[in-house]
Amino acid sequence: MGKSNSYYMQLHVEALFTMNEKNELMTIREPWDSTSQPAPRFYLTRPLYEKPHTYFRADVPKEL
């Protein structure tokens, strides 16, 4: 049986951004730039036929 759409979305997010142990976004992965750019404050993925997944940057307050 194949992997779920959520699995592939998680791989996609891990390819785009570096994340900490809490799955919070840290920086953008850019192969040509040696300086790290901050990740977006919020990133939303929506796998086909599954619930959306949200990711927040590590410095965004939890209350927000």
Summary of the structure (lengths in Angstrom):
residues: 64
radius of gyration: 12.9
end to end distance: 38.7
largest distance: 40.5
contacts: 136
relative contact order: 0.25
helix: 19%
strand: 27%
